[in-house]
């Protein structure tokens, strides 16, 4: 990966103010550059030149094994630098030791891997050389982009103090999506202990779980894991549910990756739906009715049904998010394939004493979920195949009929929801082939609409 250069208007003026003489502008990066940049106490000549093997690809990673060699013909930049300052880099310290013949000549050459098409390929190297002389990390690292530009060069030159300063800055400030991707790329060049704090922000912590749970966590990307945690907190973990849900809804709406949001919402929807199915299945199970005495059974059923109501509320919140973001296609398909759940709900709703005493809001909640998904199909916000549209009506029409029959005239809100769902089902039926529409219309003869 090559360094993605940020054009900073003040960089040239800061460099000119530091180097001597200050008045002339920085020389152009060409083989005919006449006036080298001079740092204080300079006693070594350093030439930066483009490696002839440099790829013309701005997104290529700079090779950490970049080598020193004689300058080739082409783009280069000459500098006068202080050997005492260069010794702060373990790379230059080894190069200036007695083991290398270049130490005696006082002339060094450093090959820079960068695209020939890059207009200022040496900027980051100059900034790191400046930091070798000044150690002014606070003045040089003012944004994540600055740290990300300097860090690869500091790693290349084994300039430990600069590496530490870049890592500390990156760990402490927010990143954009592009900056996060660069951090992840650079983290693989760092020792594990130095990369840990950076990667902790983009990777979920290890989870002690069984094989299936571990596989599920491993399958999530860092972004998906983060969104999953936010949704879980909105549904379960925070005492101020309304404010938390509103905040998470805003984050989901503004999140740049729609595919990531789609996947995480689908997973949350499937989880809540499975929980509702399990709880309703326990209510409808004949084995449960026989195995438990009446008082204990009533207490357990009350807990199960109240938990089912709570999870249907969570389902409705998820449905609203999915419809608003136009990612409800999988939710509609799953909801349309719930004939067994619909049958269990009919059993409960036909037991008037049970649901009225324990879960009086359940019929309205179920109707609202079905209505929200149906309206998204009608308006074209959610596009699903004909078979899915047919099964959506076919599975939930019997539940609507039961809800409509048990609604009291004074329950205006419930009655309104039922009428709106009747209208929605009729409009969906109008989109089906005539034979299927005729079959379903036979079950709609009692509609008030």
C-alpha positions in Angstrom: 0.0 0.0 0.0 1.5 3.4 -0.9 1.0 6.4 1.3 -2.2 8.3 0.4 -1.1 11.9 0.5 -3.1 14.6 2.1 -2.5 18.0 0.5 -2.0 20.3 3.5 -1.6 24.0 2.6 0.6 24.7 5.6 3.1 21.9 5.1 5.4 23.8 2.7 5.5 26.9 4.8 6.3 24.9 8.0 9.1 23.1 6.2 10.5 26.3 4.7 10.4 27.9 8.2 12.4 25.0 9.6 15.0 24.5 6.9 17.8 26.9 6.0 17.7 29.1 4.1 14.0 30.0 4.7 13.3 32.3 1.8 13.6 30.1 -1.3 10.7 27.8 -2.0 11.2 24.0 -1.7 12.9 22.6 -4.8 10.9 20.6 -7.3 11.2 16.8 -7.1 13.3 16.3 -10.3 16.7 15.0 -11.1 17.9 18.5 -11.8 17.0 19.8 -8.3 19.9 22.3 -7.6 19.4 23.4 -3.9 19.1 20.7 -1.3 17.0 21.2 1.8 19.2 21.9 4.8 18.4 21.0 8.4 20.3 22.5 11.4 23.7 21.0 12.2 23.7 19.2 8.9 26.7 17.0 8.3 25.3 14.2 6.1 24.1 14.4 2.5 20.9 12.4 2.0 19.2 11.8 -1.4 15.6 10.5 -1.5 14.8 9.0 -4.8 11.9 6.9 -6.2 12.6 3.2 -6.3 12.5 2.2 -10.0 10.3 -0.7 -9.1 7.6 1.6 -7.6 4.1 0.7 -8.7 2.0 3.3 -10.3 -0.8 2.4 -7.9 -1.7 4.8 -5.1 -3.4 2.0 -3.1 -0.3 -0.3 -3.1 1.3 -0.9 0.4 4.8 0.5 0.9 7.2 -2.3 1.3 8.5 -2.4 4.9 11.8 -3.8 3.5 12.5 -0.7 1.4 16.2 -0.7 0.7 19.0 1.8 0.4 20.8 2.1 -3.0 22.5 4.4 -5.3 20.1 7.0 -6.8 18.7 6.0 -10.1 18.0 8.4 -12.8 14.6 10.1 -12.3 12.8 11.9 -9.5 14.8 12.6 -6.4 15.2 15.1 -3.6 18.5 16.1 -1.9 18.7 17.0 1.8 21.5 18.0 4.2 20.7 16.3 7.5 22.2 15.9 11.0 23.8 12.5 11.7 23.2 13.1 15.4 19.5 13.4 14.7 19.4 10.4 12.4 20.7 8.2 15.2 17.2 8.4 16.8 16.2 6.0 14.0 17.6 2.5 14.5 17.7 2.1 10.7 19.9 5.1 10.2 21.9 4.3 13.4 22.8 0.9 11.8 23.6 2.5 8.5 25.9 5.2 10.1 27.7 2.6 12.1 31.2 1.3 11.3 29.7 -1.7 9.6 28.6 0.3 6.6 31.0 2.0 4.1 28.5 4.8 3.5 29.2 6.2 7.0 32.7 7.4 6.0 31.6 9.1 2.8 28.8 11.1 4.5 26.5 10.4 1.6 23.3 8.4 2.0 20.6 7.4 -0.5 17.1 6.2 0.4 14.8 4.6 -2.1 11.2 5.6 -1.7 8.4 3.3 -2.9 5.7 5.5 -4.3 3.9 5.9 -7.7 5.8 7.9 -10.2 2.5 9.7 -10.9 2.4 11.0 -7.3 3.0 14.8 -7.4 4.8 14.9 -4.0 6.1 11.4 -3.2 8.6 12.5 -0.5 6.3 14.6 1.8 5.9 12.0 4.5 9.6 11.1 4.5 10.5 14.8 4.8 8.1 15.1 7.8 9.6 12.1 9.5 13.2 13.4 8.9 12.0 16.7 10.4 10.7 14.9 13.5 14.1 13.1 13.8 15.6 16.6 14.3 12.8 18.2 16.4 10.8 15.5 18.1 7.8 17.9 17.8 5.2 15.2 17.5 2.4 17.4 18.8 3.0 19.9 16.1 3.3 17.4 13.3 0.4 15.0 14.2 -2.8 17.0 14.2 -5.2 14.5 12.5 -5.6 10.8 11.8 -4.4 11.4 8.3 -1.2 12.9 9.5 -0.5 9.9 11.7 -1.4 7.5 9.0 0.9 9.2 6.5 3.9 9.2 9.0 3.4 5.8 10.6 4.6 3.6 7.6 7.7 5.7 7.1 8.4 5.7 10.9 8.1 1.9 10.8 10.4 1.7 7.8 13.1 3.8 9.5 12.6 2.1 12.9 11.9 5.5 14.5 10.3 4.1 17.6 9.4 7.4 19.2 7.4 8.5 16.1 5.7 5.1 15.9 4.6 5.4 19.5 3.3 9.0 19.0 1.3 8.0 15.9 -0.2 5.0 17.6 -1.2 7.0 20.7 -2.8 9.7 18.6 -4.7 7.2 16.4 -6.0 5.3 19.5 -7.4 8.5 21.1 -9.2 10.1 18.2 -12.2 9.2 16.0 -11.6 7.8 12.5 -13.5 8.1 9.2 -14.4 5.0 7.3 -11.4 5.4 5.0 -9.1 6.1 7.9 -10.3 2.9 9.7 -9.5 0.8 6.6 -5.9 2.3 6.6 -5.5 1.6 10.3 -6.5 -2.0 9.8 -4.0 -2.3 6.9 -1.2 -0.8 8.9 -1.9 -2.8 12.1 -0.6 -5.9 10.5 2.9 -4.3 10.4 2.8 -3.6 14.1 3.8 -6.0 17.0 0.7 -7.5 18.5 0.9 -5.5 21.7 1.2 -2.2 19.9 -1.7 -3.0 17.5 -4.0 -4.3 20.3 -5.5 -0.9 21.3 -6.1 0.0 17.7 -7.7 -3.3 16.7 -9.8 -3.3 19.9 -11.8 -0.5 18.3 -12.7 -2.5 15.2 -12.7 -6.1 16.3 -15.1 -7.7 18.8 -13.5 -9.2 21.9 -13.1 -12.9 22.2 -16.3 -14.7 23.4 -16.2 -17.9 25.4 -19.0 -19.9 23.8 -19.8 -23.2 22.2 -18.9 -24.1 18.6 -22.0 -22.7 17.1 -21.9 -19.4 18.9 -18.2 -19.0 18.1 -18.9 -19.6 14.5 -21.6 -17.0 14.5 -19.3 -14.3 16.1 -16.4 -15.2 13.7 -18.7 -14.7 10.7 -19.4 -11.1 11.7 -17.2 -8.3 10.4 -16.0 -5.7 12.9 -18.7 -3.2 11.6 -21.4 -5.8 11.9 -20.3 -6.7 15.4 -20.5 -3.1 16.4 -24.0 -2.6 15.0 -25.2 -5.9 16.5 -24.1 -4.6 19.9 -25.9 -1.4 19.4 -29.2 -3.1 18.5 -28.8 -5.6 21.4 -28.4 -2.6 23.7 -31.4 -0.8 22.3 -33.6 -3.9 22.8 -32.2 -5.3 26.0 -29.4 -3.5 27.7 -30.3 0.1 28.5 -32.8 1.4 31.1 -33.9 4.3 28.9 -35.3 2.3 26.1 -37.1 5.0 24.1 -34.1 7.3 24.0 -31.7 4.5 23.2 -33.9 3.1 20.4 -34.2 6.6 18.9 -30.4 7.1 19.0 -29.7 3.6 17.5 -32.3 4.2 14.8 -30.5 7.5 13.9 -27.1 5.6 13.7 -28.6 2.9 11.5 -30.1 5.4 9.2 -26.8 7.3 8.8 -24.5 4.3 8.6 -22.7 4.3 5.2 -22.9 0.6 4.5 -26.5 -0.4 3.7 -25.5 -4.0 3.2 -24.0 -4.2 6.7 -27.2 -2.7 8.2 -29.3 -5.1 6.2 -27.4 -8.1 7.4 -27.4 -7.1 11.1 -31.1 -6.2 11.1 -32.0 -9.5 9.4 -30.1 -11.4 12.1 -31.8 -9.4 14.9 -35.2 -10.0 13.3 -34.6 -13.7 12.9 -33.5 -14.0 16.5 -36.6 -12.2 17.9 -39.0 -14.1 15.6 -37.5 -17.4 16.8 -38.0 -16.4 20.4 -41.7 -15.5 19.7 -42.2 -18.8 17.9 -40.7 -20.8 20.8 -42.8 -19.0 23.4 -46.1 -19.4 21.4 -45.2 -23.0 20.7 -44.9 -23.7 24.5 -48.4 -22.2 25.0 -49.9 -24.3 22.2 -48.1 -27.5 23.1 -50.5 -30.3 24.4 -47.6 -32.0 26.2 -47.1 -28.9 28.3 -50.8 -28.8 29.2 -50.8 -32.4 30.4 -47.5 -32.4 32.2 -48.0 -29.4 34.5 -50.7 -28.8 37.1 -53.1 -26.0 36.5 -51.7 -23.4 38.9 -48.1 -23.9 37.9 -49.2 -24.0 34.2 -51.0 -20.7 34.5 -48.0 -19.0 36.1 -45.6 -20.3 33.5 -48.0 -19.4 30.7 -48.3 -15.9 32.0 -44.5 -15.5 31.9 -44.3 -17.0 28.5 -47.0 -14.8 27.0 -45.7 -11.6 28.6 -42.2 -12.4 27.2 -43.8 -13.0 23.8 -45.5 -9.6 23.9 -42.2 -8.0 24.7 -40.5 -9.7 21.9 -43.2 -8.8 19.4 -42.7 -5.1 20.5 -39.0 -5.5 19.6 -40.0 -7.1 16.3 -42.1 -4.1 15.5 -39.3 -1.7 16.2 -37.0 -3.8 14.0 -39.6 -3.8 11.2 -39.9 0.0 11.3 -36.2 0.3 11.0 -36.0 -2.2 8.1 -38.9 -0.6 6.2 -37.6 3.0 6.7 -34.2 1.8 5.3 -35.8 -0.2 2.5 -34.2 -3.5 3.7 -37.3 -5.4 4.7 -37.4 -7.9 1.9 -36.1 -10.8 4.0 -38.3 -9.8 6.9 -41.4 -10.0 4.6 -40.3 -13.4 3.3 -39.8 -14.7 6.9 -43.1 -13.3 8.1 -45.0 -14.7 5.2 -43.6 -18.2 6.0 -45.1 -18.4 9.6 -48.2 -20.5 9.1 -47.4 -22.5 12.3 -46.9 -19.3 14.4 -50.2 -17.9 13.0 -52.0 -21.1 14.0 -50.6 -20.9 17.5 -51.7 -17.3 17.7 -55.2 -18.3 16.6 -55.4 -20.8 19.5 -54.4 -18.1 21.9 -56.9 -15.5 20.5 -59.7 -18.0 20.6 -59.0 -18.5 24.3 -60.4 -15.1 25.2 -59.9 -15.4 29.0 -56.3 -16.2 28.6 -55.1 -13.4 26.4 -57.4 -10.7 27.9 -56.2 -11.4 31.4 -52.5 -11.9 30.5 -51.7 -10.2 27.2 -54.5 -7.8 26.2 -52.2 -5.9 23.8 -51.0 -8.9 21.8 -53.7 -8.8 19.0 -52.9 -5.2 18.2 -49.2 -5.8 18.2 -49.4 -8.7 15.8 -51.7 -6.8 13.6 -49.3 -3.8 13.5 -46.4 -5.9 12.5 -48.3 -7.5 9.7 -49.7 -4.1 8.6 -46.3 -2.4 8.5 -44.8 -5.1 6.3 -47.9 -5.2 4.1 -47.9 -1.5 3.5 -44.3 -1.6 2.6 -45.1 -4.2 -0.1 -48.1 -2.1 -1.4 -46.1 1.1 -1.7 -43.1 -0.6 -3.4 -40.7 0.1 -0.6 -40.2 -3.6 -0.3 -40.2 -5.7 -3.5 -40.9 -9.4 -3.0 -41.9 -12.2 -5.5 -45.6 -13.1 -6.2 -45.3 -16.3 -4.1 -44.2 -14.3 -1.1 -47.1 -11.8 -1.5 -49.6 -14.6 -1.7 -48.2 -16.4 1.4 -48.1 -13.2 3.4 -51.9 -12.9 2.9 -52.6 -16.6 3.2 -50.7 -17.1 6.4 -51.9 -14.0 8.3 -55.5 -13.7 6.9 -56.9 -16.2 9.4 -55.3 -14.3 12.3 -56.8 -11.1 11.0 -60.2 -12.7 10.8 -59.9 -13.8 14.5 -58.7 -10.4 15.6 -61.6 -8.7 13.7 -64.2 -11.0 15.4 -62.9 -10.4 18.9 -62.4 -6.6 18.7 -64.9 -4.7 20.8 -66.6 -1.7 19.2 -65.1 0.7 21.8 -61.6 -0.4 21.0 -61.2 2.1 18.2 -57.5 1.8 17.7 -57.7 -2.0 17.4 -60.6 -1.7 15.0 -58.7 0.9 12.9 -55.7 -1.4 12.6 -57.9 -4.3 11.5 -59.6 -2.2 8.8 -56.2 -0.9 7.5 -54.9 -4.5 7.3 -58.0 -5.5 5.5 -57.4 -2.8 2.9 -53.7 -3.7 2.7 -54.5 -7.4 2.1 -57.1 -6.5 -0.6 -54.5 -4.4 -2.4 -51.9 -7.2 -2.2 -54.5 -9.6 -3.6 -55.1 -7.3 -6.5 -51.4 -7.9 -7.5 -51.9 -11.7 -7.8 -53.0 -13.8 -10.7 -56.7 -14.3 -11.0 -56.9 -17.9 -9.7 -54.9 -17.1 -6.6 -56.8 -13.8 -6.0 -60.2 -15.6 -6.3 -59.1 -18.2 -3.7 -58.1 -15.6 -1.2 -61.1 -13.3 -1.8 -63.4 -16.1 -0.7 -61.9 -15.6 2.8 -62.4 -11.8 2.7 -66.2 -11.7 2.3 -66.6 -10.6 5.9 -64.3 -7.6 5.6 -65.9 -4.3 6.6 -63.9 -2.6 3.9 
